């Protein structure tokens, strides 16, 4: 009923690929930047830069209190425009653009407008989360510690 038709030629010894026939796998381009230059002018970018300075000054104390790594994916029109990591688990603390270098304990995916409302205190983080204004994956309760970091920054 079924008839096998073998269209592939037989492989003989020495028929391997010739030198230079294949490209080496790997990235030949520069890695994609998590944000463009015009986004570096955005309000959220400026907030992250300012919070970064606060973490550099208060890092060791924050590492003792928080002991967690957070990744914040800031979106606009459903696409990630900024990605920042707040590492308050290793060394004296660090905050840098891009994905977490170590596994993040909590990842927040949040629109820029909602993020700015949270930062300026116009919206309660717990109510916003329960209303589905942003997504959290990982250890959700650690978000309260991150809220404390931003409140300390606001006083600073």
DOZADO-662956 format. One line per 4 residues: number of its first residue (from 1); their letters; for each residue x, y, z of N, C-alpha, C. Coordinates in Angstrom, 1 decimal, padded with zeros to 4 digits. Example, Ala and Ser with C-alpha at 12.3 -4.5 7.8 and 13.67 -1.06 7.14 Angstrom:
<lonus>
1> as> 013.2/-005.7/007.8/012.3/-004.5/007.8/013.2/-003.3/007.8  012.8/-002.2/007.1/013.7/-001.1/007.1/012.9/000.0/007.9
</lonus>
This chain:
<lonus>
1> xxxx> 000.8/-001.2/000.0/000.0/000.0/000.0/000.9/001.3/000.0  001.8/001.4/001.0/002.7/002.5/001.0/004.0/002.1/000.3  004.5/003.0/-000.5/005.7/002.7/-001.2/006.7/003.7/-000.7  007.9/003.3/-000.3/008.9/004.2/000.1/009.8/004.6/-001.1
5> xxxx> 009.9/005.9/-001.2/010.7/006.4/-002.3/011.9/007.2/-001.6  013.1/006.8/-001.8/014.2/007.4/-001.2/014.9/008.3/-002.2  014.7/009.6/-002.0/015.2/010.6/-002.9/016.6/011.1/-002.5  017.0/010.8/-001.3/018.3/011.3/-000.8/019.4/010.4/-001.3
9> xxxx> 020.5/011.1/-001.8/021.6/010.3/-002.3/022.3/009.6/-001.1  023.0/008.5/-001.4/023.7/007.8/-000.4/025.0/008.7/000.0  025.3/008.7/001.3/026.4/009.5/001.7/027.6/008.5/001.7  028.7/009.0/001.2/030.0/008.2/001.1/031.0/008.8/002.0
13> xxxx> 031.9/008.0/002.4/033.0/008.5/003.3/033.7/009.7/002.6  034.0/010.8/003.3/034.7/011.9/002.7/033.8/012.9/002.1  032.4/012.7/002.2/031.5/013.7/001.6/031.0/014.7/002.6  031.8/014.9/003.7/031.4/015.9/004.7/031.5/017.3/004.1
17> xxxx> 031.1/018.3/004.9/031.1/019.7/004.5/032.6/020.2/004.2  032.7/021.0/003.2/034.0/021.6/002.8/034.3/022.7/003.8  035.6/023.0/003.9/036.1/024.1/004.8/035.5/025.4/004.3  034.9/026.2/005.2/034.3/027.5/004.9/032.9/027.4/004.3
21> xxxx> 032.3/026.2/004.3/031.0/026.0/003.7/029.9/026.5/004.6  030.1/026.4/006.0/029.2/026.8/006.9/029.7/027.9/007.8  028.7/028.8/008.2/029.1/029.9/009.1/029.1/029.4/010.5  030.0/029.9/011.3/030.0/029.6/012.7/028.8/030.2/013.4
25> xxxx> 028.2/029.4/014.3/027.0/029.9/015.0/027.5/030.9/016.0  026.6/031.8/016.3/026.9/032.8/017.3/026.5/034.2/016.8  026.6/035.1/017.7/026.1/036.5/017.3/027.2/037.2/016.6  026.9/037.7/015.4/027.9/038.5/014.7/027.5/040.0/014.8
29> xxxx> 026.3/040.2/015.3/025.8/041.6/015.5/026.0/042.0/016.9  025.9/043.3/017.1/026.0/043.8/018.5/024.7/043.4/019.1  024.7/043.1/020.5/023.5/042.8/021.2/022.5/044.0/021.1  021.3/043.6/021.1/020.2/044.6/021.1/020.2/045.4/022.4
33> xxxx> 020.1/046.7/022.3/020.0/047.6/023.4/018.6/047.5/024.0  018.5/047.5/025.3/017.1/047.5/025.9/016.3/048.7/025.7  017.0/049.8/025.2/016.2/051.0/025.0/016.9/051.8/023.9  016.2/052.7/023.3/016.8/053.6/022.3/017.2/054.9/022.9
37> xxxx> 017.9/055.7/022.2/018.4/057.0/022.7/017.2/057.9/023.1  016.2/057.9/022.3/015.1/058.8/022.6/014.3/058.4/023.9  014.4/057.1/024.2/013.8/056.6/025.4/014.6/057.0/026.6  015.9/057.2/026.4/016.7/057.6/027.6/016.3/059.0/028.1
41> xxxx> 015.5/059.7/027.3/014.9/061.0/027.7/013.6/060.8/028.4  013.0/059.6/028.4/011.7/059.4/029.1/011.8/059.6/030.6  010.7/059.9/031.2/010.6/060.1/032.6/011.0/058.9/033.4  010.6/057.7/032.9/010.9/056.5/033.7/012.4/056.2/033.7
45> xxxx> 013.1/056.5/032.5/014.5/056.3/032.5/015.2/057.2/033.5  014.8/058.5/033.6/015.4/059.4/034.5/015.2/059.0/035.9  014.0/058.4/036.2/013.7/057.9/037.6/014.7/056.7/037.9  014.8/055.8/036.9/015.7/054.7/037.2/017.2/055.2/037.4
49> xxxx> 017.6/056.1/036.7/019.0/056.7/036.9/019.1/057.3/038.3  018.1/058.0/038.7/018.1/058.6/040.0/018.1/057.5/041.1  017.2/056.5/041.0/017.2/055.4/042.0/018.5/054.7/042.0  019.1/054.6/040.9/020.4/053.9/040.8/021.5/054.6/041.7
53> xxxx> 021.5/055.9/041.6/022.4/056.7/042.5/022.1/056.5/044.0  020.8/056.4/044.3/020.4/056.1/045.7/020.9/054.8/046.1  020.7/053.8/045.3/021.2/052.4/045.6/022.7/052.3/045.8  023.4/053.1/045.0/024.9/053.1/045.1/025.3/053.6/046.5
57> xxxx> 024.5/054.6/047.0/024.9/055.2/048.2/024.4/054.4/049.4  023.2/053.8/049.3/022.6/053.1/050.4/022.7/051.5/050.2  023.4/051.1/049.2/023.4/049.7/048.8/023.6/048.7/049.9  024.7/048.7/050.7/024.9/047.7/051.8/023.7/047.6/052.8
61> xxxx> 023.1/048.7/053.1/022.0/048.7/054.1/020.8/048.1/053.4  020.6/048.4/052.1/019.4/047.8/051.4/019.6/046.3/051.2  020.8/045.9/050.9/021.0/044.4/050.7/020.6/043.7/052.0  021.0/044.2/053.1/020.6/043.6/054.4/019.1/043.5/054.6
65> xxxx> 018.4/044.6/054.2/017.0/044.6/054.4/016.2/043.8/053.4  016.6/043.9/052.1/015.8/043.4/051.0/016.2/042.0/050.6  017.4/041.7/050.3/018.0/040.4/049.9/017.2/039.8/048.8  017.1/040.5/047.7/016.3/040.0/046.5/016.8/040.7/045.2
69> xxxx> 016.5/040.1/044.1/016.8/040.7/042.8/015.5/040.9/042.1  015.3/042.1/041.6/014.1/042.5/040.9/014.5/042.9/039.4  013.6/042.5/038.5/013.7/042.9/037.1/012.5/043.6/036.8  012.6/044.8/036.2/011.5/045.6/035.8/011.5/045.8/034.3
73> xxxx> 010.4/045.3/033.7/010.2/045.4/032.3/009.2/046.5/032.0  009.6/047.6/031.5/008.7/048.8/031.3/008.2/048.7/029.9  006.9/048.8/029.7/006.3/048.6/028.4/005.7/049.9/027.9  005.6/050.0/026.6/004.8/051.0/025.9/004.1/050.4/024.7
77> xxxx> 002.8/050.5/024.6/002.1/049.9/023.5/002.3/048.3/023.5  002.5/047.7/024.6/002.6/046.3/024.7/004.0/045.8/024.4  005.0/046.6/024.1/006.3/046.2/023.8/007.3/046.7/024.9  008.3/045.9/025.3/009.2/046.3/026.3/010.1/047.4/025.7
81> xxxx> 010.1/048.6/026.4/011.0/049.7/026.0/012.2/049.9/026.9  012.1/049.5/028.1/013.2/049.6/029.1/013.2/048.3/029.9  014.4/047.9/030.3/014.5/046.8/031.2/015.6/047.1/032.2  015.3/047.1/033.4/016.2/047.4/034.5/016.2/046.3/035.5
85> xxxx> 017.4/046.1/036.1/017.5/045.1/037.2/018.0/045.9/038.5  017.3/045.5/039.6/017.7/046.0/040.9/018.2/044.8/041.7  019.5/044.7/041.9/020.1/043.6/042.6/020.5/044.0/044.0  019.6/043.6/044.9/019.8/043.9/046.3/020.0/042.6/047.1
89> xxxx> 020.8/041.7/046.4/021.1/040.4/047.0/022.6/040.2/047.0  023.3/040.7/046.1/024.7/040.4/045.9/025.6/041.6/046.2  026.7/041.4/046.9/027.7/042.5/047.1/027.0/043.6/047.9  027.3/044.8/047.4/026.8/046.0/048.1/025.6/046.6/047.3
93> xxxx> 024.9/045.8/046.5/023.7/046.2/045.8/024.1/046.9/044.4  023.3/046.8/043.5/023.5/047.4/042.2/022.2/047.5/041.4  022.2/048.5/040.5/021.1/048.7/039.6/021.6/049.0/038.3  021.1/048.3/037.3/021.7/048.5/035.9/020.6/048.2/034.9
97> xxxx> 020.8/048.8/033.7/019.9/048.5/032.6/020.1/047.1/032.0  019.0/046.5/031.6/019.1/045.2/031.0/018.5/044.1/031.9  018.6/042.9/031.4/018.0/041.7/032.2/018.9/041.4/033.3  018.4/040.7/034.3/019.1/040.3/035.5/020.3/039.4/035.1
101> xxxx> 021.5/039.6/035.7/022.6/038.8/035.5/022.5/037.5/036.2  021.8/037.5/037.4/021.5/036.3/038.2/020.0/036.1/038.1  019.5/034.9/038.4/018.1/034.8/038.3/017.3/035.8/039.2  016.4/036.4/038.6/015.6/037.4/039.4/014.6/036.7/040.3
105> xxxx> 014.4/037.2/041.5/013.4/036.7/042.4/012.0/037.1/042.0  011.9/038.3/041.5/010.6/038.9/041.1/010.8/039.7/039.8  009.9/039.5/038.8/009.9/040.2/037.6/008.6/041.0/037.4  008.7/042.3/037.2/007.5/043.1/037.0/007.4/043.5/035.6
109> xxxx> 006.3/043.4/035.0/006.0/043.9/033.6/004.9/044.9/033.8  005.3/046.2/033.5/004.4/047.3/033.8/004.5/048.4/032.7  003.4/049.0/032.4/003.5/050.1/031.4/004.1/051.3/032.0  004.7/052.1/031.2/005.5/053.3/031.6/004.5/054.2/032.4
113> xxxx> 003.3/054.4/031.9/002.4/055.4/032.5/002.0/054.9/033.9  001.7/053.6/034.1/001.4/053.1/035.4/002.6/053.1/036.3  003.8/052.8/035.8/005.0/052.9/036.6/005.2/054.3/037.2  005.0/055.3/036.3/005.2/056.7/036.8/004.1/057.1/037.8
117> xxxx> 002.9/056.6/037.7/001.9/056.9/038.7/002.2/056.2/040.0  002.8/055.0/040.0/003.2/054.4/041.2/004.4/055.1/041.8  005.4/055.5/041.0/006.5/056.2/041.6/006.2/057.5/042.2  005.3/058.3/041.6/004.9/059.6/042.1/003.8/059.5/043.2
121> xxxx> 003.4/058.2/043.6/002.5/058.1/044.7/001.0/058.3/044.3  000.7/058.4/043.1/-000.7/058.6/042.6/-001.5/057.4/042.6  -000.8/056.2/042.7/-001.5/054.9/042.7/-000.9/054.0/043.8  -001.8/053.2/044.4/-001.3/052.3/045.4/-000.9/051.0/044.7
125> xxxx> 000.3/050.5/045.0/000.8/049.3/044.2/000.0/048.1/044.4  -000.5/047.8/045.7/-001.3/046.6/045.9/-002.6/046.7/045.1  -003.3/047.9/045.2/-004.5/048.0/044.5/-004.3/047.9/042.9  -003.2/048.5/042.5/-002.9/048.4/041.0/-002.7/047.0/040.6
129> xxxx> -001.9/046.2/041.4/-001.7/044.8/041.1/-003.0/044.0/041.1  -003.8/044.2/042.1/-005.0/043.5/042.2/-006.0/043.8/041.1  -005.9/045.1/040.6/-006.7/045.5/039.4/-006.2/045.1/038.1  -005.0/044.4/038.1/-004.4/043.9/036.9/-003.7/045.0/036.0
133> xxxx> -003.3/046.0/036.7/-002.6/047.1/036.0/-001.2/046.7/035.6  -000.6/045.7/036.3/000.8/045.2/035.9/000.9/043.8/036.3  001.9/043.1/035.7/002.0/041.7/036.0/003.3/041.4/036.9  003.2/040.4/037.7/004.3/040.1/038.5/004.5/038.6/038.4
137> xxxx> 005.8/038.2/038.2/006.1/036.7/038.2/007.2/036.5/039.2  007.2/035.3/039.8/008.2/035.0/040.8/007.6/035.2/042.2  008.4/035.7/043.1/008.0/035.9/044.5/007.2/037.2/044.6  005.9/037.2/044.5/005.1/038.4/044.5/005.2/039.2/045.8
141> xxxx> 005.3/038.6/046.9/005.4/039.3/048.2/006.6/040.2/048.3  007.7/039.9/047.6/008.9/040.7/047.6/008.6/042.1/047.0  007.6/042.2/046.3/007.2/043.5/045.8/007.0/044.6/046.8  006.6/044.2/048.0/006.5/045.1/049.1/007.8/045.7/049.6
145> xxxx> 008.9/044.8/049.5/010.2/045.3/049.8/010.7/046.3/048.7  010.4/046.1/047.5/010.7/047.0/046.4/010.0/048.3/046.6  008.7/048.3/047.0/008.0/049.5/047.3/008.7/050.3/048.4  009.2/049.7/049.4/009.9/050.3/050.4/011.2/051.1/049.9
149> xxxx> 011.9/050.4/048.9/013.1/051.0/048.3/012.7/052.3/047.6  011.6/052.3/046.8/011.2/053.5/046.1/010.7/054.5/047.1  010.0/054.2/048.2/009.6/055.2/049.2/010.8/055.8/049.8  011.8/055.0/050.1/013.1/055.6/050.7/013.7/056.5/049.7
153> xxxx> 013.7/056.2/048.4/014.3/057.0/047.4/013.5/058.3/047.3  012.2/058.3/047.4/011.4/059.5/047.3/011.7/060.5/048.4  012.1/060.0/049.6/012.4/060.8/050.7/013.8/061.4/050.6  014.7/060.6/049.9/016.1/061.0/049.7/016.2/062.2/048.8
</lonus>
